[in-house]
Amino acid sequence: MAQGAKINDGTLNVVAETIDRLISLDFRDRGITGRLYAAARDRVGAPLAYAAALAIARALDPPEPEAPTAPSIRNGAIICTGFMIRSAGQAETDGLTGAALLARGLATAFGIVPVLATEDMAVGPLGAACTAAGLRVTTAAGTSLAPSPQPLLGEAVIVPFPAGSAPAAIRPLAADLLSSVNPRIVISIERPGANMMGVHHSARGQSISDITAPLDELFTQARAAGVPTVAIGDLGNELGMGVVADTLRALSPLGSQCSCPCGSGIACDTPADVTVVGAISDDAAYGTLACLAALRGDISILPTPDMLQAVLRAAVAAGAVDGLTGKSEYSIDIVGEAIHCALIGLMGAVLACAGSGE
């Protein structure tokens, strides 16, 4: 599929179903991906990656053609990401790489300057990932990070939030950010989401609220203001996964009974307008970009395998770790980079076949 090559509706449906199969491949054999996926799909009634891409396109495409303007953080997108790993004192690779490539895709497709919200401690690896994706990155304080090693494709702004803060402390910060950006959409990817007691949990059922910034406040305020929301996750303890909370509680003992004093389980209680469940969150983000590329007839929105490798390696070099091992290695949720790169390659092949008309 070349830039500008539109895919007809019938072929687009095939693409959407195929991409969802790819993001649901359970390499770790956890046995819950299919059930969580089905619960999310029942809610939206369509392939999940396609539903997310359609929500993003509807939000960010102006209703009428506009005169070209300089890229701006105003009227664009906020992406919430970063999942802190206690043993490493740093964020995991899952989420950071997906968010960086998602930001690149949105900058490419819509000419916006995406804003990424994360913990103050995760700014380094997230910034490195965005830079490797070809984005010129600044923090909210205006400090430029390292220059991109490749031609710039756009810009991004990272806004750090203090880890371990109480929701009441984050509330005005979230309101200020929403007022400054006036986003048309808010997206979360592999971002801790609080349970019914307001506690954030790791996949093992331990509280991580003391090392997490409660960006649930940002998500909740956006939804209250009528801003569309998209959530990308893989377990159900992530921000925006409220639509699969009951399913997670039924599937996993930790869903309803965690190992921390709150005793209320790891299931996130906050919903999103569109929830994307994949076997691994980052792969679900790439699937969303593939569907967005199909919708807009522009394969450049989907990153290449080489780009994913560069982004992952940059994040790890800056401190990110595998979320399951807690180690500095080129993997996402214990699945090596070669498999994630192969998945993106397959997504690209799906788009190429669809655009060929054969």
Secondary structure, DSSP 8 states (H G I E B T S, - for coil): --TT----HHHHHHHHHHHHHHHT--TT--S-HHHHHHHHHHHHSS-HHHHHHHHHHHHHS-SS--------STTSEEEEE--EETTTTEEBHHHHHHHHHHHHHHHHHH----EEEEEGGGHHHHHHHHHHTTEEEEETT--B----SS---EEEEEEEE-TT--HHHHHHHHHHHHHHH--SEEEEES-B---TTS--B-TTS-B-GGG---THHHHHHHHHTT--EEEEESSS-BTTBGGGHHHHHHH-HHHH--SSTT-S-S----B-SEEEE-SSHHHHHHHHHHHHHHHHT-GGGS--HHHHHHHHHHHHHTT-B-TTT-S-SSEETTEEHHHHHHHHHHHHHHHHHHHHT-
